[in-house]
Amino acid sequence: MARRFRGEFHQKVDSKGRMSIPASFRRVLEAGDPEWADGLNPQLVVLYGDHLRDSLHCYTIEAFMEIEDDILSLPRGSDERRYLSRTILGQSLTTDMDKDGRLVLPKRQRDKIGLDEQVFFIAAGDHFQIWKPETYDDVEAGVVPEALKGQADDFDPLILLDQARD
């Protein structure tokens, strides 16, 4: 079973803050929750830290535990551990998907990114992001064109993976 998130999806948000999690994302959440079994609702972690100004990041339980382990491996009392504990561990919310495959975000988290009637989900491999669609378009619209600036018309971005391995 795939344990990575892939794709992008637009969904509606109802007045209670419920939004349907894309079906392919649900399967990843189930696979990434060690306590999930048929008939139970998988849990996930929503990260809303101050460093995330425009979006929320959602992790499987297993993926977030890896992050947590990395933070806890830092020396006690170090600035890095203190900062990461506050912004990652302190500003995260463990929640579950309801029986209908929906996520209910508290008003505080919805207000943080300005969610109202529509939500945009986009995969990021080990997590997915939640955006207000218009904000995503405004913030991210220039990222790919900027990255492609100066590249040949037939540039294949997969070549960047080869450079990462070197």
Backbone as ProteinMPNN parsed JSONL, in Angstrom:
{"seq_chain_A": "MARRFRGEFHQKVDSKGRMSIPASFRRVLEAGDPEWADGLNPQLVVLYGDHLRDSLHCYTIEAFMEIEDDILSLPRGSDERRYLSRTILGQSLTTDMDKDGRLVLPKRQRDKIGLDEQVFFIAAGDHFQIWKPETYDDVEAGVVPEALKGQADDFDPLILLDQARD", "coords_chain_A": {"N_chain_A": [[0.839, -1.178, 0.0], [0.486, 2.261, -0.755], [2.362, 4.68, 0.933], [2.71, 7.315, 0.777], [1.671, 10.64, 0.089], [-0.04, 11.819, -2.771], [-0.948, 14.004, -5.418], [-3.502, 16.552, -6.06], [-6.324, 18.312, -4.827], [-9.551, 19.813, -4.849], [-11.965, 20.738, -2.495], [-15.132, 21.084, -0.782], [-15.955, 23.088, 2.103], [-17.907, 22.754, 4.933], [-20.285, 24.564, 7.045], [-19.621, 23.812, 9.605], [-16.973, 23.367, 9.522], [-16.155, 21.025, 8.347], [-14.498, 18.923, 6.04], [-14.118, 16.9, 3.215], [-11.721, 14.428, 3.128], [-9.519, 13.594, 0.538], [-9.955, 10.443, -1.094], [-7.65, 8.867, -1.745], [-5.799, 9.963, -0.002], [-6.895, 9.23, 2.399], [-6.386, 6.468, 2.492], [-3.62, 6.468, 2.847], [-3.445, 7.705, 5.342], [-4.694, 5.756, 6.926], [-2.875, 3.611, 6.606], [-0.68, 4.735, 7.83], [-1.251, 4.894, 10.508], [-0.579, 3.316, 13.356], [-2.423, 2.232, 15.137], [-4.761, 1.939, 13.799], [-7.57, 0.093, 12.606], [-9.934, -1.885, 10.723], [-13.112, -0.38, 10.871], [-12.383, 1.521, 12.685], [-11.502, 5.008, 13.074], [-8.912, 6.583, 11.35], [-6.123, 8.318, 12.798], [-4.528, 11.552, 12.57], [-2.007, 14.108, 12.364], [-2.208, 17.537, 12.624], [-0.36, 20.205, 11.706], [0.146, 23.469, 12.665], [1.904, 25.522, 13.14], [3.602, 28.659, 13.922], [5.433, 29.185, 11.905], [4.171, 28.402, 9.643], [2.512, 30.242, 7.664], [0.528, 30.427, 5.736], [-0.692, 27.986, 5.295], [-1.767, 24.697, 6.402], [-0.199, 21.77, 7.647], [-0.497, 18.302, 7.256], [0.091, 15.221, 8.764], [0.704, 11.671, 8.768], [0.339, 9.522, 11.625], [2.63, 7.919, 12.021], [4.57, 9.262, 10.408], [4.71, 11.723, 11.715], [5.629, 10.912, 14.181], [8.237, 10.228, 13.541], [9.333, 12.748, 13.051], [8.978, 13.853, 15.579], [10.654, 12.136, 17.073], [13.129, 12.896, 15.976], [13.289, 15.537, 16.894], [13.306, 15.122, 19.664], [15.726, 13.884, 19.903], [17.592, 15.829, 19.889], [19.894, 17.808, 21.853], [18.902, 18.279, 25.223], [17.628, 21.364, 26.362], [18.847, 22.781, 24.356], [18.857, 25.45, 21.942], [17.799, 24.772, 19.478], [16.239, 22.473, 20.004], [14.389, 23.569, 21.791], [13.12, 25.551, 20.191], [12.068, 23.959, 18.054], [10.435, 22.227, 19.529], [8.487, 23.971, 20.486], [7.378, 25.115, 18.104], [6.724, 22.946, 16.477], [5.941, 20.564, 17.971], [4.401, 21.767, 19.995], [2.596, 23.33, 18.555], [0.721, 21.737, 17.198], [-1.884, 19.457, 16.333], [-3.481, 16.575, 17.273], [-5.797, 14.632, 15.695], [-8.755, 12.976, 14.41], [-10.014, 11.34, 11.492], [-13.38, 11.494, 10.529], [-16.152, 9.084, 10.508], [-17.162, 9.327, 7.965], [-15.061, 10.002, 6.386], [-14.162, 12.568, 6.67], [-12.447, 15.556, 7.676], [-12.463, 17.522, 10.508], [-11.78, 20.697, 11.143], [-10.75, 22.773, 13.791], [-12.106, 26.03, 14.539], [-10.148, 27.973, 15.06], [-7.865, 27.075, 13.611], [-8.923, 27.054, 11.031], [-9.489, 29.773, 10.717], [-6.912, 30.798, 10.849], [-5.765, 30.348, 8.339], [-7.666, 31.398, 6.753], [-9.803, 29.845, 5.751], [-12.889, 29.209, 4.172], [-15.399, 28.499, 2.287], [-14.23, 26.74, 0.46], [-11.543, 24.393, 0.032], [-8.135, 23.591, -0.595], [-6.303, 20.792, -1.175], [-3.017, 19.61, -1.253], [-0.566, 17.307, -2.134], [2.513, 16.424, -0.5], [4.334, 14.398, -0.423], [5.445, 13.039, 2.284], [3.538, 14.258, 3.76], [0.446, 16.154, 3.622], [-0.804, 19.27, 2.421], [-2.978, 21.878, 3.488], [-4.768, 24.427, 2.066], [-6.225, 27.667, 1.556], [-7.808, 28.046, -1.471], [-7.4, 30.382, -3.106], [-5.254, 31.641, -1.835], [-3.215, 29.767, -2.128], [-2.931, 29.878, -4.911], [-2.038, 32.544, -5.182], [0.35, 32.597, -3.611], [1.908, 30.382, -4.436], [1.905, 30.453, -7.192], [4.037, 31.642, -8.604], [6.222, 30.026, -8.087], [7.021, 27.662, -9.596], [7.362, 28.764, -12.258], [9.481, 30.555, -11.628], [11.482, 28.771, -10.809], [11.954, 27.518, -13.21], [13.018, 29.472, -14.733], [15.412, 30.485, -17.019], [15.985, 27.917, -17.768], [16.229, 25.392, -20.346], [13.747, 24.856, -22.921], [13.079, 22.161, -23.063], [13.678, 21.2, -20.566], [13.966, 18.821, -18.02], [12.647, 18.364, -14.932], [13.25, 16.194, -13.294], [15.926, 15.724, -13.414], [17.052, 17.115, -11.367], [16.919, 15.416, -9.219], [19.005, 13.646, -9.704], [21.165, 15.335, -9.224], [20.826, 15.756, -6.525], [21.59, 13.343, -5.451], [24.278, 13.244, -5.796]], "CA_chain_A": [[0.0, 0.0, 0.0], [1.242, 3.518, -0.811], [2.456, 5.396, 2.198], [3.012, 8.701, 0.437], [0.558, 11.402, -0.462], [0.156, 12.275, -4.139], [-2.076, 14.641, -6.082], [-4.105, 17.784, -5.558], [-7.785, 18.183, -4.815], [-10.386, 20.901, -4.332], [-13.129, 20.217, -1.77], [-15.964, 22.071, -0.091], [-15.913, 23.146, 3.558], [-19.237, 23.132, 5.396], [-20.332, 25.594, 8.094], [-19.027, 23.272, 10.832], [-15.543, 23.178, 9.294], [-15.883, 19.666, 7.866], [-14.082, 18.81, 4.645], [-13.856, 15.513, 2.84], [-10.326, 14.119, 2.794], [-9.49, 12.782, -0.685], [-9.914, 8.998, -0.823], [-6.281, 8.345, -1.766], [-5.155, 10.433, 1.228], [-7.449, 8.421, 3.507], [-5.665, 5.191, 2.534], [-2.297, 6.728, 3.421], [-3.649, 7.946, 6.775], [-4.947, 4.454, 7.557], [-1.627, 2.839, 6.626], [0.284, 5.401, 8.692], [-1.714, 4.938, 11.899], [-0.342, 1.968, 13.886], [-3.561, 1.745, 15.922], [-5.955, 1.855, 12.965], [-8.086, -1.206, 12.155], [-11.262, -1.731, 10.121], [-14.132, 0.061, 11.805], [-11.872, 2.656, 13.459], [-11.147, 6.185, 12.288], [-7.474, 6.842, 11.489], [-5.706, 9.6, 13.341], [-3.523, 12.317, 11.852], [-1.515, 15.267, 13.096], [-2.29, 18.79, 11.874], [0.652, 21.148, 12.16], [-0.305, 24.822, 12.358], [2.886, 26.391, 13.773], [3.769, 30.04, 13.479], [6.216, 29.218, 10.672], [3.243, 28.125, 8.534], [1.656, 31.425, 7.625], [-0.549, 30.357, 4.752], [-1.229, 26.641, 5.111], [-1.647, 23.726, 7.48], [0.419, 20.544, 7.159], [-1.104, 17.125, 7.889], [0.984, 14.067, 8.748], [0.258, 10.425, 9.383], [0.888, 9.35, 12.975], [4.001, 7.409, 11.895], [5.46, 10.301, 9.885], [4.912, 12.737, 12.741], [6.462, 10.308, 15.222], [9.625, 10.353, 13.077], [9.713, 14.148, 13.309], [9.057, 13.976, 17.03], [11.882, 11.452, 17.492], [14.264, 13.739, 15.593], [13.324, 16.683, 17.816], [13.688, 14.652, 20.998], [17.124, 13.442, 19.893], [18.442, 17.009, 20.071], [20.279, 17.981, 23.263], [17.971, 18.998, 26.113], [18.032, 22.734, 26.654], [19.424, 23.466, 23.19], [17.948, 26.383, 21.276], [17.115, 24.058, 18.394], [15.184, 21.634, 20.574], [13.371, 24.457, 22.36], [12.381, 26.148, 19.08], [11.291, 22.935, 17.356], [9.394, 21.738, 20.435], [7.398, 24.955, 20.525], [6.709, 25.345, 16.824], [6.257, 21.704, 15.855], [5.184, 19.742, 18.918], [3.423, 22.58, 20.711], [1.593, 23.896, 17.664], [0.168, 20.655, 16.385], [-3.149, 18.943, 16.84], [-3.798, 15.205, 16.878], [-7.238, 14.513, 15.489], [-9.048, 11.812, 13.579], [-10.943, 11.457, 10.387], [-14.654, 10.937, 10.993], [-16.57, 7.847, 9.832], [-17.471, 9.639, 6.578], [-13.844, 10.392, 5.692], [-13.989, 14.013, 6.733], [-11.625, 16.186, 8.688], [-13.113, 18.689, 11.111], [-10.761, 21.596, 11.672], [-11.242, 23.789, 14.723], [-12.244, 27.383, 13.985], [-8.858, 28.681, 15.153], [-7.008, 26.676, 12.499], [-9.556, 27.535, 9.787], [-9.299, 31.222, 10.658], [-5.492, 31.088, 10.639], [-5.464, 30.384, 6.902], [-8.774, 32.035, 6.048], [-10.694, 28.895, 5.072], [-14.326, 29.42, 4.278], [-16.247, 27.522, 1.591], [-13.434, 25.834, -0.365], [-10.219, 24.032, 0.531], [-7.26, 22.98, -1.582], [-5.366, 19.819, -0.623], [-1.944, 19.265, -2.176], [0.359, 16.325, -1.559], [3.923, 16.788, -0.361], [5.055, 13.163, -0.112], [5.213, 12.493, 3.624], [2.415, 14.98, 4.361], [-0.294, 16.957, 2.664], [-1.034, 20.628, 2.881], [-4.318, 22.44, 3.349], [-4.678, 25.837, 1.699], [-7.342, 28.369, 0.937], [-7.391, 27.972, -2.878], [-6.9, 31.657, -3.631], [-3.941, 31.895, -1.24], [-2.273, 28.879, -2.813], [-2.682, 30.442, -6.239], [-1.245, 33.77, -5.029], [1.664, 32.333, -3.031], [2.663, 29.357, -5.148], [1.825, 30.617, -8.647], [5.32, 31.994, -9.198], [7.31, 29.137, -7.679], [7.501, 26.834, -10.709], [7.969, 29.601, -13.303], [10.761, 31.077, -11.15], [12.439, 27.657, -10.832], [12.239, 27.182, -14.604], [13.647, 30.617, -15.388], [16.765, 30.204, -17.487], [16.126, 26.519, -18.207], [15.84, 25.114, -21.73], [12.334, 24.49, -23.067], [12.896, 20.725, -22.842], [14.224, 20.881, -19.24], [13.268, 17.787, -17.253], [12.955, 18.612, -13.525], [13.741, 14.99, -12.621], [17.386, 15.768, -13.366], [17.417, 17.653, -10.061], [17.103, 14.278, -8.323], [20.356, 13.14, -9.93], [22.065, 16.262, -8.558], [20.659, 15.582, -5.089], [22.267, 12.102, -5.063], [25.749, 13.427, -5.919]], "C_chain_A": [[0.887, 1.246, 0.0], [1.213, 4.209, 0.541], [2.828, 6.86, 1.976], [1.774, 9.356, -0.153], [0.937, 11.889, -1.846], [-1.109, 12.956, -4.632], [-2.513, 15.943, -5.431], [-5.607, 17.72, -5.765], [-8.426, 19.444, -4.265], [-11.611, 20.265, -3.679], [-13.909, 21.382, -1.168], [-15.737, 21.974, 1.413], [-17.308, 23.54, 4.013], [-19.149, 24.105, 6.57], [-19.735, 25.124, 9.414], [-17.525, 23.006, 10.676], [-15.178, 21.785, 8.829], [-15.516, 19.705, 6.389], [-13.732, 17.362, 4.362], [-12.39, 15.344, 2.45], [-10.342, 13.261, 1.531], [-9.268, 11.303, -0.362], [-8.491, 8.439, -0.81], [-5.504, 8.792, -0.526], [-5.64, 9.608, 2.421], [-6.687, 7.107, 3.642], [-4.28, 5.362, 3.161], [-2.419, 6.966, 4.924], [-3.907, 6.641, 7.522], [-3.653, 3.659, 7.698], [-0.611, 3.424, 7.599], [-0.145, 5.556, 10.132], [-1.578, 3.537, 12.488], [-1.52, 1.392, 14.674], [-4.831, 1.593, 15.093], [-6.277, 0.401, 12.624], [-9.448, -0.943, 11.531], [-12.274, -1.356, 11.194], [-13.688, 1.227, 12.686], [-11.561, 3.816, 12.521], [-9.654, 6.456, 12.456], [-7.211, 8.231, 12.06], [-4.682, 10.243, 12.421], [-3.101, 13.483, 12.721], [-1.557, 16.466, 12.163], [-1.296, 19.76, 12.504], [0.231, 22.543, 11.715], [0.655, 25.876, 12.907], [3.006, 27.764, 13.144], [4.546, 30.142, 12.171], [5.364, 28.929, 9.439], [2.234, 29.275, 8.472], [0.408, 31.236, 6.782], [-1.219, 28.998, 4.619], [-1.114, 25.845, 6.396], [-1.02, 22.476, 6.874], [-0.125, 19.368, 7.955], [-0.216, 15.902, 7.663], [0.263, 12.826, 9.253], [0.873, 10.375, 10.782], [2.342, 8.892, 12.885], [4.969, 8.484, 11.414], [5.731, 11.362, 10.948], [5.766, 12.191, 13.885], [7.943, 10.362, 14.828], [10.144, 11.758, 13.345], [9.92, 14.351, 14.809], [10.328, 13.319, 17.57], [13.12, 12.281, 17.161], [14.404, 14.936, 16.534], [13.834, 16.241, 19.187], [15.119, 14.133, 21.056], [18.098, 14.611, 20.035], [18.774, 17.177, 21.549], [19.229, 18.774, 24.048], [18.523, 20.389, 26.387], [18.634, 23.477, 25.471], [18.377, 24.386, 22.57], [17.142, 25.676, 20.188], [15.972, 23.215, 18.925], [14.051, 22.493, 21.129], [12.487, 25.043, 21.247], [11.485, 25.111, 18.393], [10.179, 22.362, 18.237], [8.207, 22.688, 20.452], [6.63, 25.032, 19.213], [6.154, 24.09, 16.176], [5.388, 20.902, 16.826], [4.079, 20.548, 19.598], [2.303, 23.104, 19.837], [1.133, 22.851, 16.641], [-1.055, 20.102, 17.096], [-3.328, 17.521, 16.347], [-5.316, 15.102, 16.818], [-7.507, 13.244, 14.692], [-10.015, 12.183, 12.478], [-12.264, 10.876, 10.872], [-15.061, 9.728, 10.141], [-16.903, 8.065, 8.353], [-16.257, 10.122, 5.789], [-13.583, 11.887, 5.694], [-13.053, 14.412, 7.861], [-12.404, 17.386, 9.202], [-12.004, 19.536, 11.729], [-11.386, 22.58, 12.645], [-11.231, 25.177, 14.069], [-10.91, 28.129, 14.003], [-7.951, 28.34, 13.972], [-7.601, 27.119, 11.155], [-9.319, 29.034, 9.621], [-7.853, 31.592, 10.35], [-5.164, 31.213, 9.157], [-6.623, 30.929, 6.066], [-9.7, 31.099, 5.305], [-12.138, 29.297, 5.252], [-15.078, 28.322, 3.542], [-15.478, 26.478, 0.79], [-12.088, 25.581, 0.296], [-9.447, 23.382, -0.611], [-6.286, 22.08, -0.841], [-4.285, 19.583, -1.669], [-0.95, 18.362, -1.457], [1.774, 16.88, -1.51], [4.729, 15.564, 0.074], [4.708, 12.611, 1.25], [4.105, 13.223, 4.371], [1.587, 15.603, 3.245], [-0.572, 18.308, 3.282], [-2.47, 21.031, 2.609], [-4.169, 23.938, 3.134], [-6.065, 26.388, 1.381], [-6.948, 28.455, -0.537], [-6.791, 29.259, -3.427], [-5.502, 31.975, -3.083], [-2.892, 31.026, -1.907], [-1.912, 29.458, -4.176], [-1.785, 31.673, -6.152], [0.19, 33.477, -4.603], [2.5, 31.428, -3.921], [2.712, 29.549, -6.66], [3.18, 30.893, -9.289], [6.445, 31.021, -8.919], [7.868, 28.334, -8.852], [8.063, 27.704, -11.83], [9.33, 30.169, -12.886], [11.837, 29.992, -11.201], [12.846, 27.305, -12.265], [12.946, 28.307, -15.358], [15.088, 30.257, -15.771], [16.985, 28.77, -17.938], [15.702, 26.387, -19.671], [14.378, 24.683, -21.774], [12.079, 23.016, -22.787], [13.468, 20.268, -21.492], [13.343, 19.859, -18.535], [13.619, 17.97, -15.775], [13.467, 17.382, -12.776], [15.269, 14.949, -12.561], [17.869, 16.325, -12.025], [17.615, 16.535, -9.043], [18.499, 13.679, -8.46], [21.378, 14.026, -9.204], [21.999, 16.082, -7.041], [21.423, 14.36, -4.589], [23.784, 12.251, -5.062], [26.372, 13.918, -4.627]], "O_chain_A": [[1.916, 1.281, 0.675], [0.174, 4.305, 1.195], [3.219, 7.552, 2.915], [0.949, 8.711, -0.801], [2.067, 12.314, -2.084], [-2.216, 12.533, -4.3], [-1.977, 16.371, -4.409], [-6.096, 17.153, -6.742], [-7.91, 20.065, -3.336], [-12.222, 19.359, -4.246], [-13.413, 22.504, -1.063], [-15.375, 20.918, 1.933], [-17.849, 24.542, 3.546], [-18.054, 24.429, 7.03], [-19.379, 25.947, 10.258], [-16.885, 22.482, 11.589], [-14.013, 21.395, 8.906], [-16.131, 20.417, 5.595], [-13.117, 16.688, 5.188], [-11.887, 16.028, 1.559], [-11.102, 12.295, 1.457], [-8.492, 10.96, 0.53], [-8.16, 7.621, 0.048], [-4.635, 8.061, -0.052], [-4.872, 9.326, 3.341], [-6.375, 6.674, 4.751], [-3.824, 4.502, 3.914], [-1.59, 6.483, 5.696], [-3.396, 6.443, 8.624], [-3.363, 3.105, 8.758], [0.227, 2.698, 8.135], [0.505, 6.261, 10.904], [-2.372, 2.654, 12.16], [-1.599, 0.177, 14.856], [-5.864, 1.168, 15.612], [-5.383, -0.41, 12.384], [-10.055, 0.1, 11.777], [-12.294, -1.934, 12.281], [-14.511, 1.851, 13.355], [-11.379, 3.623, 11.318], [-9.171, 6.55, 13.584], [-7.966, 9.176, 11.835], [-4.052, 9.573, 11.603], [-3.767, 13.807, 13.704], [-1.017, 16.427, 11.058], [-1.39, 20.088, 13.687], [-0.011, 22.776, 10.53], [0.249, 27.019, 13.118], [2.581, 28.003, 12.014], [4.344, 31.086, 11.407], [5.794, 29.184, 8.314], [1.218, 29.254, 9.168], [-0.642, 31.811, 7.071], [-2.212, 28.868, 3.903], [-0.454, 26.26, 7.349], [-1.278, 22.155, 5.714], [-0.205, 19.425, 9.182], [0.173, 15.591, 6.538], [-0.665, 12.913, 10.058], [1.819, 11.105, 11.078], [3.199, 9.417, 13.596], [6.07, 8.608, 11.951], [6.856, 11.847, 11.068], [6.54, 12.933, 14.49], [8.806, 10.524, 15.691], [11.269, 11.931, 13.813], [10.908, 14.944, 15.241], [11.003, 13.887, 18.429], [14.051, 12.362, 17.963], [15.514, 15.3, 16.922], [14.681, 16.9, 19.79], [15.67, 13.959, 22.143], [19.289, 14.407, 20.273], [18.013, 16.731, 22.408], [18.739, 19.805, 23.588], [19.72, 20.568, 26.615], [18.904, 24.674, 25.566], [17.175, 24.135, 22.658], [15.955, 25.949, 20.002], [14.871, 23.23, 18.375], [12.878, 22.166, 20.948], [11.26, 25.031, 21.35], [10.298, 25.352, 18.176], [9.098, 22.045, 17.74], [7.055, 22.254, 20.433], [5.4, 25.018, 19.198], [5.203, 24.168, 15.398], [4.233, 20.601, 16.528], [2.957, 20.066, 19.756], [1.184, 23.304, 20.31], [1.157, 23.059, 15.428], [-1.225, 20.267, 18.304], [-3.329, 17.277, 15.141], [-6.019, 15.442, 17.77], [-6.575, 12.521, 14.34], [-10.723, 13.188, 12.536], [-12.265, 9.857, 11.564], [-14.386, 9.396, 9.166], [-16.925, 7.112, 7.574], [-16.394, 10.595, 4.661], [-12.876, 12.408, 4.832], [-12.895, 13.702, 8.854], [-12.939, 18.171, 8.419], [-11.374, 19.14, 12.71], [-12.434, 23.158, 12.36], [-10.442, 25.446, 13.163], [-10.586, 28.84, 13.052], [-7.331, 29.233, 13.395], [-6.866, 27.513, 10.25], [-8.992, 29.506, 8.532], [-7.595, 32.584, 9.668], [-4.38, 32.075, 8.76], [-6.572, 30.926, 4.836], [-10.325, 31.503, 4.325], [-12.561, 29.678, 6.344], [-15.37, 27.288, 4.143], [-16.031, 25.426, 0.472], [-11.56, 26.427, 1.018], [-10.02, 22.715, -1.473], [-5.533, 22.541, 0.017], [-4.593, 19.378, -2.843], [-0.55, 18.626, -0.322], [2.181, 17.685, -2.348], [5.684, 15.68, 0.842], [3.786, 11.806, 1.378], [3.766, 12.85, 5.494], [1.976, 15.583, 2.078], [-0.574, 18.468, 4.503], [-3.091, 20.591, 1.641], [-3.523, 24.629, 3.922], [-6.963, 25.646, 0.983], [-5.84, 28.902, -0.834], [-5.785, 29.225, -4.135], [-4.664, 32.519, -3.802], [-1.797, 31.498, -2.216], [-0.74, 29.52, -4.548], [-0.87, 31.83, -6.961], [1.135, 34.035, -5.161], [3.684, 31.69, -4.133], [3.483, 28.872, -7.341], [3.446, 30.429, -10.398], [7.534, 31.178, -9.471], [9.079, 28.334, -9.073], [9.154, 27.413, -12.321], [10.238, 30.254, -13.712], [12.973, 30.261, -11.591], [13.964, 26.845, -12.498], [13.413, 28.117, -16.481], [15.869, 29.788, -14.943], [18.06, 28.438, -18.437], [14.906, 27.185, -20.167], [13.836, 24.203, -20.778], [10.997, 22.649, -22.329], [13.714, 19.078, -21.298], [12.125, 20.017, -18.464], [14.769, 17.755, -15.392], [14.068, 17.527, -11.712], [15.84, 14.222, -11.749], [18.986, 16.028, -11.6], [18.395, 16.687, -8.103], [19.105, 13.257, -7.475], [22.344, 13.52, -8.634], [23.008, 16.238, -6.352], [21.858, 14.33, -3.437], [24.491, 11.483, -4.41], [27.585, 14.118, -4.564]]}, "name": "protein", "num_of_chains": 1, "seq": "MARRFRGEFHQKVDSKGRMSIPASFRRVLEAGDPEWADGLNPQLVVLYGDHLRDSLHCYTIEAFMEIEDDILSLPRGSDERRYLSRTILGQSLTTDMDKDGRLVLPKRQRDKIGLDEQVFFIAAGDHFQIWKPETYDDVEAGVVPEALKGQADDFDPLILLDQARD"}
